[in-house]
Amino acid sequence: MTIAIVGGGLAAATAATELREKGYDGDVVIYAAEDHLPYERPPLSKDVLLGSKQLEDARVHDEAWYAENDVKLQRGVTVISIDSAAHTLRTEPVAGGEVTEHSYDKLLLATGAFPRHFDVADRVTNPVYLRTVEDSARLLAALKPGARVVIVGAGWIGLEVASAARQKDAEVTVYEVADLPLVGVLGPEVAELFAELHRAHGVDLRLGASVDEAALADADLVVVGIGAIPATELAEKAGLDVDHGVLVDATLRTSDPDIYAIGDVANHQHPVLGRRIRVEHWDTAIEQGKVAAHNLAGASEPYTHLPYFFTDQYDLGMEYFGSVGPEGYDRVDIEGDTDVAHGGAFRAYWVKDGTVRAAMHANDWDASDAVRDSIGTAR
Ligand SMILES: Cc1cc2nc3c(=O)[nH]c(=O)nc-3n(C[C@H](O)[C@H](O)[C@H](O)COP(=O)(O)OP(=O)(O)OC[C@H]3O[C@@H](n4cnc5c(N)ncnc54)[C@H](O)[C@@H]3O)c2cc1C
């Protein structure tokens, strides 16, 4: 039996790893558009920019692993179509060349997401959209002392780049249309702490402001981080159900019984949260990769793991567990020292109807397990 994995990022590599670790002995083929060994993206906006990690360190496995584990990794090829009735897919080399057809028995879509473009910036300059090792290498080369860096969007990537740029003594201006950075995820109480953190490190944070062409044209470097769009085109062409991501059931199966989808591209019916959720996190790529591997090999395991993510900015490290959801929260309880610009450590709990829906800590690593375990408890 052949399992075809379309992608070549962390979710794809984790699924292949789990298939072999759990003893699956059929064929496993990964079709990867990027010409690299599968790698993790979080270091691209953190350690790699600070020079404390090389791009090679972000690899999931070295090259020998794929041969030793009989995982056929086809790099630099795009899957251009899937014929789900015939159980075939067609690939085309990214560099151009012959289209070839391959058959599969089960297929895993792990096509990830791509950065949302900002047309004004595209027109005025040549912005960096940070997604790949090439993007990170370009940033690394440009982040020099005194460089005037304009960042559009105060989301995770924008703020992590701001942190790296300030640590390299660049002049940083961040434009964000919302009134606070990260306010959609964290709410105003904790979002305010991130605003203070960046201001304390010398970032010119322009909130409630959209960037104008003059500011873009004037910058030495423009970085745009305004969100990602799930790479659903292939799934749509294949006739799969798609709505803000490829729709998958609790077991990560798409509307085709022989096709699963995971990671940034998957919009999952989460059995514990009781709603659909598409999560763009490192941990989800890994954990969904494992469950999908079991199910591709014949199990029917629901994916129940709750969302988790982390970020590093300056000396602040944080972990966030759970998900508040569209109905919001009644209150957020904050315990500890919120002066994170000066090493403060705190925990925060988002509470709805007397139950903790999400919780985080900043700089309080011993609290990690307790914070995670608080999700779903009364408060
Ligand atoms: C700069 C950066 C920093 C991040 N930092 C954090 C962090 O601190 N914490 C956190 O939790 N998360 C972080 N993330 C998010 C995390 O990296 C993603 O959630 C994760 O990479 C998702 O993995 P994936 O395998 O689903 O998708 P991807 O990593 O996007 O991989 C998908 C791959 O599929 C390929 N592909 C797409 N279509 C095709 C096709 N038709 N044929 C062949 N190949 C195809 C793409 O080229 C890509 O290589 C960060 C992301 C970025 C970009």
The ligand as a MOL file (V3000), in Angstrom:
LIG
                    3D

  0  0  0     0  0            999 V3000
M  V30 BEGIN CTAB
M  V30 COUNTS 53 58 0 0 0
M  V30 BEGIN ATOM
M  V30 1 C 8.4700 32.5740 10.5590 0
M  V30 2 C 7.5220 31.6760 11.2830 0
M  V30 3 C 7.6070 31.5570 12.6700 0
M  V30 4 C 6.7520 30.7130 13.3600 0
M  V30 5 N 6.8570 30.6350 14.7240 0
M  V30 6 C 6.0070 29.8390 15.4040 0
M  V30 7 C 6.0840 29.7560 16.8350 0
M  V30 8 O 6.9040 30.4080 17.4750 0
M  V30 9 N 5.2280 28.9290 17.4870 0
M  V30 10 C 4.3020 28.1900 16.8080 0
M  V30 11 O 3.5430 27.4610 17.4470 0
M  V30 12 N 4.2000 28.2520 15.4460 0
M  V30 13 C 5.0310 29.0630 14.7460 0
M  V30 14 N 4.9150 29.1470 13.3720 0
M  V30 15 C 3.8860 28.3460 12.6870 0
M  V30 16 C 4.3850 26.9700 12.2950 0
M  V30 17 O 5.6440 27.0620 11.6930 0
M  V30 18 C 3.3850 26.3180 11.3330 0
M  V30 19 O 2.1880 26.1250 12.0420 0
M  V30 20 C 3.8970 25.0160 10.7420 0
M  V30 21 O 4.9880 25.2570 9.8980 0
M  V30 22 C 2.8120 24.2950 9.9520 0
M  V30 23 O 3.3680 23.1510 9.3510 0
M  V30 24 P 2.7230 22.5270 8.0360 0
M  V30 25 O 3.5790 21.3340 7.7260 0
M  V30 26 O 1.2560 22.3820 8.1950 0
M  V30 27 O 2.8950 23.6380 6.9000 0
M  V30 28 P 4.2020 24.2730 6.2510 0
M  V30 29 O 5.2910 24.3650 7.2350 0
M  V30 30 O 3.7370 25.5230 5.5790 0
M  V30 31 O 4.6270 23.2460 5.1140 0
M  V30 32 C 3.8500 23.0550 3.9550 0
M  V30 33 C 4.7630 22.7370 2.8060 0
M  V30 34 O 3.9680 22.2460 1.7370 0
M  V30 35 C 4.5000 22.7310 0.5150 0
M  V30 36 N 3.4240 22.6610 -0.5060 0
M  V30 37 C 2.3190 23.4270 -0.5800 0
M  V30 38 N 1.5630 23.0460 -1.6470 0
M  V30 39 C 2.2200 22.0230 -2.2360 0
M  V30 40 C 1.9360 21.1990 -3.3800 0
M  V30 41 N 0.8390 21.3670 -4.1110 0
M  V30 42 N 2.8420 20.2440 -3.7050 0
M  V30 43 C 3.9570 20.0510 -2.9670 0
M  V30 44 N 4.2620 20.7900 -1.8750 0
M  V30 45 C 3.3960 21.7650 -1.5140 0
M  V30 46 C 4.9300 24.1370 0.8800 0
M  V30 47 O 5.8740 24.6160 -0.0600 0
M  V30 48 C 5.5290 23.9240 2.2610 0
M  V30 49 O 6.8910 23.6180 2.1850 0
M  V30 50 C 5.7610 29.9810 12.6540 0
M  V30 51 C 5.6510 30.1180 11.2570 0
M  V30 52 C 6.5110 30.9590 10.5790 0
M  V30 53 C 6.3730 31.1040 9.0890 0
M  V30 END ATOM
M  V30 BEGIN BOND
M  V30 1 1 1 2
M  V30 2 1 2 3
M  V30 3 2 2 52
M  V30 4 2 3 4
M  V30 5 1 4 5
M  V30 6 1 4 50
M  V30 7 2 5 6
M  V30 8 1 6 7
M  V30 9 1 6 13
M  V30 10 2 7 8
M  V30 11 1 7 9
M  V30 12 1 9 10
M  V30 13 2 10 11
M  V30 14 1 10 12
M  V30 15 2 12 13
M  V30 16 1 13 14
M  V30 17 1 14 15
M  V30 18 1 14 50
M  V30 19 1 15 16
M  V30 20 1 16 17
M  V30 21 1 16 18
M  V30 22 1 18 19
M  V30 23 1 18 20
M  V30 24 1 20 21
M  V30 25 1 20 22
M  V30 26 1 22 23
M  V30 27 1 23 24
M  V30 28 2 24 25
M  V30 29 1 24 26
M  V30 30 1 24 27
M  V30 31 1 27 28
M  V30 32 2 28 29
M  V30 33 1 28 30
M  V30 34 1 28 31
M  V30 35 1 31 32
M  V30 36 1 32 33
M  V30 37 1 33 34
M  V30 38 1 33 48
M  V30 39 1 34 35
M  V30 40 1 35 36
M  V30 41 1 35 46
M  V30 42 1 36 37
M  V30 43 1 36 45
M  V30 44 2 37 38
M  V30 45 1 38 39
M  V30 46 1 39 40
M  V30 47 2 39 45
M  V30 48 1 40 41
M  V30 49 2 40 42
M  V30 50 1 42 43
M  V30 51 2 43 44
M  V30 52 1 44 45
M  V30 53 1 46 47
M  V30 54 1 46 48
M  V30 55 1 48 49
M  V30 56 2 50 51
M  V30 57 1 51 52
M  V30 58 1 52 53
M  V30 END BOND
M  V30 END CTAB
M  END
